[in-house]
Amino acid sequence: MKLIQESVFISEILFQSNQVLYAMDRINECADNSDHMGIWSSIQSFLISTSNISKIFWPKKKYENRGNHLRNLLQIPDNCDLKSRKFRNKLEHYDDFISEYFEDLTSYHYVDLVMNPSLSSTSLSLCHRGYNTFNNTLILKGEILDLNKILEKVILIRNKCLKIQSF
């Protein structure tokens, strides 16, 4: 990989990392203000930016060498939590989920956009989308994503990129 190309990817990782940090700040601010629309907008931004980072490190087959090179450069293990884009994909293809959900059910119980679902009487398995402001977890179709864990990885990668960029 050419040095300029490497530099551009490091800059892009930093840009996306800053987007993640900004989204997290907005999530916290919106939670403090009970702004549910702001929270969901910021969660989507958070997931998109983390997925953009993921695609740089684990690209399609054609660019596999690039991903390997950048992961080696920044010492990012192949099993890093950022590798999975499952939660972003769940939101991106939510329309498919809605169609499939209503095709298969005879009883329709639809609970969506729940705030602090673990504190309510709603079963987590029935919660289609939920966000817990107390522990910063996202619930999508019964699965839980700890945003703190993802944020920690993004900050670690961002710091490594800043070190490289300072040389």
N, C-alpha and C positions, 0 to 999 in steps of 0.2 A: 504494500500500500504506500502510495506517495505521501510524503510528509504533509503536504498541503491538504490532501484528502483526509488524513488522520486528524489534522487540526480542525477542519470543518466539522467532522463528526464529534470531536470533543466539544466544540462550541455548541453544536446542536443538542448534545446531551445536557450541557449546562443550561441551555435555554429551556428544554423540557423539564429539567429538575427545578428550575426557578418557577415554572408554571405550576408544578406540583406543590411547591412551598406556598405559592400565592393562593392556590385552591384550598390548601389546608387552613391558611389564615382566614379565608372567607368562610369556610365551613364553621370554624370556631366562632367567628363574629356573628354569623347568621344564627348559630345555635344560641348564643347569648341573647340575641334579639328575637328569638322564636320565629325567624324568617324561614319557613319550611321550603318555599320555592327557591330561595337563595341557597339553602343547604343542598337540595337536589341538583341544582345547576352546578354548584361547586364540586359535588361528588362526581358528576359526569366529566367535568374538566380534569379532575384528579385522575380518573380512570383512563381518559384519553391520553393524557400526558405520560402516565406510567406505561401505557401500552406503546406509545411512540418510542420510549426508551427501550422497551423490550424488543421492538422490531429492529432497532439498531444492533442490539447484541445477538438476537436470534432471528435473523432475516430469513426470507425464502431461500430455497436451495441455491439459486443462482448467485447469491451474495454470501454464501456460507463462510467463505474465507475471510471476508470482511468482519463478520461477527466474531469468528474465532480470534482474529488478530486483535480486535478491540477488547474482547474479554481477557485475553492474555495480557495485553498492555496494562489494563486496569485491575488485573488479578480478581476477576469476577468468576466465581464458580459456575459451572454449567447448571447446577441445580438451584440457582438463586431464585428467591421468591418472585422476582420481577419477570421471570421467564413466562409465567402463565398470563394469558390475556383472557382467561375464562370469564371474569366478571365484566370486563369491558364488552366482551362479545354478548353476554347475557343482556346487557342494556341495549347494545346496538341492534340486537335481533329480538327485542321485546315484543314486537308485533307478531312474530312467529309463535312465541310463547303463548300469547293471548289466544290466538287461533287454536293452537293445539290443546290448551287448557280447556277450552269450552267444547272441543270436539269429543273429549273423552269422559266428561262428567255428566252424571244424571242429576246431581245436586250441586247447585252453584253457590259456593261460598268464596267470595272474592275480597281479600283484605290487602290493601295496597297503600304505599307511601306512609307507613306507620312510623311514628317517632317513638323511640324508646320502647320497642316491642317486647323486650325481655321483662319490662316492668308492668306490662298489661296482661289481661287475661287471654289475649290472643296467643294461640300456639305458634311458635316460630315456624313450624312446618307449614302453617297456613299463610304465613306472611310472604307476600310476593316481593315486595320491596320495603325494607325498613332500615332505619338508621338509629343507632343508640348513641346519644350525645355523651353519655357517661363514660363509655369505654371506647368510643370511636370505632365502632364496628358497623359494617354494612351487611345487611341480610338480603340476599337475592334468591328467591325461589327455595327457601329453606337452607341455603348455604351461607356461611358466615365468612367475611373477609375482615381481618384486622387491619385497618388503615394505618395504625401506628407501626405495625411491622413493615408494611410497604414503605412508609415514610422514612423509617430508619435506614432501609436499603438505599433509597434514593439519596438521602443525605450522605451516606457513606460513599456512594459513587460520585456524587457532586464534589465532595472534598478531594477525592482522587483526581478528578478532572481539573480542579483548581490548581492542584500541585503541578500537574503536567503543564498546564497552561502558563504557570508562572516561570517556567524555565526559558 
